[in-house]
Structure formats: C-alpha cells, structure tokens
C-alpha cells in the first residue's frame, strides 16, 4: 500500500496543486492512505485522465480515484506546485510515509504537470 501511495504521489507530482478554484481529486490506497490534489476546475479536468491512467496501470487492489476531497486520517505532508499558469496543492493523509512529499517527488510531480 505504501508503495502505491508513493507511486501515486509521483504521478500526482507529475500533475498539479492548490486552489484558487476549488476542485479536488483523491487517490485512495488500501487500506488507509489518501492523496488529495486541489486546483481550479480546469486544472483538475486536465489532470484527471492522467491520474486515472496511472492508478489503472498500478493494478493495486483497493487503489482508486474519486472526485472531491475524501481523505481520512492525519495530515502526513503536503506541497504546492505550479506549471502552465495553474497552481496545485497536494496533500497526503493517513497511512503514508513522510517521504511521499520529499523534494524528488515534488520535482517529479511538477515536471509531469500538463
């Protein structure tokens, strides 16, 4: 499960962050890790297919994507990213390693943003 969250954070890192707008996506990993990406609705619409594809490629049981912020547990870490005029907020909750937001993953996320 932790590997899945780390991979999802890497994927998300390749994608986006904080909100002026107010749309969110949550990647849920079994049993209890949550990656929440928040941005304006246009940024989320552009990001969603990328994240869906990444989650599907993992093939991890219980790992899925839902619209909105559906996290549980304590806040583990978070960061902001920006690219192409869009700003994203990424937050990790629950049973996830603190490394989920390390500098390398933040850079990877930003590099992979649309």
N, C-alpha and C positions, 0 to 999 in steps of 0.2 A: 504494500500500500504506500509506504513512504517513497518507494522508487517512482510509483505512478504520480504522486504529488510533485516530486522533484521534476519529472519529465513534463508534467503539465505546466509547472511554473516556467520551465524552459521554453515551452511552446508559447505560453502566455507572454513570456518575456519577449518572445519574437513578435508580440502582438500589441498590447496597449495599457491605458490608465485613467487618472482622476477626473472627476466630473464637473463640468460646467453644466452639462445637460442633465444627466441623471438616468442613465440606463446601466444595467449590470448583467453580468453572466456569472454563474457559479459552476465551477468544475467540482463535482463531488467524487471523492475517492473513498472506497470502503476501507475501514468501517466508519471513520470519522475525521476526515481531513477535507478542508474546503478552500478553494482558491476563488476569490471574488475579484472580478475585473470590472471597474466602473469607468465610464466615459460618457460623452454625449451619445445620443441615439445613433447618429450617422456612423460614428466610430465603432460602436458595438455591432451594427449591421455589417460593416466591413470585416470585422474580426470574427464574428460567429462562425462562418463556414470554415475558416482556418482552424479554429479550436475544435469544432466538431470532427474535422478530418483527423486531427492529432489524437483526440480521445479515441476515435474508432480504430486508429492504427495501433494503439497500445494494446487493445484486446484484453484489458484488465477487467475482471468481473467486478461489478458494482461501480465502476467508474462511468460517470455520465455528466452531461451538461444540462443545466436548466437556466431559463431566463430569470432574471432578477437576482437579488441577494438572498440566498437561503443558507447562510452559514450557521454553525453552532460551535460552541467551544470558545476557548480563549484565543485572543489575537496572538499569533506567533511572530509575524513580521509583516512588513509592507514597504512599498516604494512607489514612486511616481515615475512616469516615462512620457516622453513626447516625441512625436515624429509627424511630418507632413501636416503641420498645423493642428494636430489632435493631441490631447493630453489624456493620460490614462492613470488610474490608481489601481494598484494590485495589492491585495491583502490576503494573507494566509491565516487560517484559523484551525483550531482543533489539533488532531494528532499528526502534526507535520514537523519535520526537522527545521531548526532555525536557519540552516543553510539554504532553505528554499528561496531566500531573498539575498543571497550573497552577491557580491559585485559581478562575478562572472555571469550569473543567471540574469541579473538586471541588464547587463550589456547585451546578452543574447536576445532577451525579450525585445529590447529597443531595436536591435539590428533587424529583427524579423517583423517589425510592425509594417502594416501596409503603407 
